[in-house]
Amino acid sequence: MKLGQQDDKQLTQYLNKLLDEMPLHEPSPLLTDRIMQSLQDAAVSKPGVNTPRSTSRPWMNGAIAIAATVLLIQSGMINKILHIASGISELTDYIQNLSQYH
């Protein structure tokens, strides 16, 4: 096994271990009530009328995406993820080459 493949395997195992050890948080007891109230409010509101909440949501999603990207870059994880992707591509090419011989 190549050194890069060992690193990829270890990284994958490490990430899986982190995911397995992540604590699961219980949702708020009022979560169901809030969701149902939101659905009822949305059904009652007129279509085509933007509420302040719905106009700020795309901006908030963009801000979260930018923060996550910066965090991945600063932690160096983005390079490791890209390295895994290139390793998968190399493995795919290798398997295709092997299948041509059979």
Contacts in CASP RR format, 6 or more apart in sequence:
PFRMAT RR
TARGET T0000
AUTHOR 0000-0000-0000
METHOD contacts of the structure
MODEL  1
MKLGQQDDKQLTQYLNKLLDEMPLHEPSPLLTDRIMQSLQDAAVSKPGVN
TPRSTSRPWMNGAIAIAATVLLIQSGMINKILHIASGISELTDYIQNLSQ
YH
1 9 0 8 1.000
4 83 0 8 1.000
4 87 0 8 1.000
5 87 0 8 1.000
7 83 0 8 1.000
8 83 0 8 1.000
8 84 0 8 1.000
8 87 0 8 1.000
11 80 0 8 1.000
11 84 0 8 1.000
12 84 0 8 1.000
28 34 0 8 1.000
45 51 0 8 1.000
69 78 0 8 1.000
72 78 0 8 1.000
72 81 0 8 1.000
END
